[in-house]
């Protein structure tokens, strides 16, 4: 399996010619946010299925989905279907935590997430999810957005890769998110061989700043995560990917 971090919570997973994309956030400007660098165009080539973890605007971005094409198949939280059909997307599979779908060689199981699933101002009842992906003997956990929860310990034996959020897009985090310390604590429950930090270093709010300067929260969280992971889960291999970089998992 090849894993490519596109940025924020967007990860491309490829196996046996099938390409899955998580939570596409592909635009240079999204709501009030600016992207650090453009999305690689080849990341959008022939995506077979999109996995949407929850309905927040930085995870379910309608213009990014339209950029992939209306025929792209979507796996979404249960209850999100009517909203997305109203936006023109018809190939939808809705899942609750514990339910599964097969996508080519990937077995995709929806998992719980400790995070709000709302999309203001719409009244949509849809949970926040993570996804456990298995192909052959390889197991990858994509956490979406979540806080630590005890059931992480039971998600999967012999987990190969955890794709864990470690921050967000601003100077502070609201409830229901993993910060660097919380993500390291999650490692003690998940026990993966490898962790790839995601949901950091990609977007920042549009606001005046000193010429040539970038907010510290674009880089500091990953260094903090390295330190906490080394302290709490020293047996886990921390692989920090740059935007557009890939990891091949045997």
Secondary structure as GFF3:
##gff-version 3
##sequence-region A 1 250
A	DSSP	beta_strand	2	7	.	.	.	ID=ss1
A	DSSP	beta_strand	10	15	.	.	.	ID=ss2
A	DSSP	beta_strand	18	22	.	.	.	ID=ss3
A	DSSP	beta_strand	29	30	.	.	.	ID=ss4
A	DSSP	beta_strand	33	35	.	.	.	ID=ss5
A	DSSP	three_ten_helix	41	44	.	.	.	ID=ss6
A	DSSP	beta_strand	49	51	.	.	.	ID=ss7
A	DSSP	alpha_helix	62	68	.	.	.	ID=ss8
A	DSSP	beta_strand	73	77	.	.	.	ID=ss9
A	DSSP	alpha_helix	81	86	.	.	.	ID=ss10
A	DSSP	beta_strand	92	95	.	.	.	ID=ss11
A	DSSP	beta_strand	100	103	.	.	.	ID=ss12
A	DSSP	beta_strand	106	112	.	.	.	ID=ss13
A	DSSP	beta_strand	129	135	.	.	.	ID=ss14
A	DSSP	beta_strand	138	142	.	.	.	ID=ss15
A	DSSP	three_ten_helix	150	154	.	.	.	ID=ss16
A	DSSP	beta_strand	161	165	.	.	.	ID=ss17
A	DSSP	alpha_helix	180	190	.	.	.	ID=ss18
A	DSSP	beta_strand	194	198	.	.	.	ID=ss19
A	DSSP	beta_strand	203	205	.	.	.	ID=ss20
A	DSSP	three_ten_helix	216	218	.	.	.	ID=ss21
A	DSSP	alpha_helix	220	232	.	.	.	ID=ss22
A	DSSP	beta_strand	237	238	.	.	.	ID=ss23
A	DSSP	beta_strand	246	248	.	.	.	ID=ss24
###
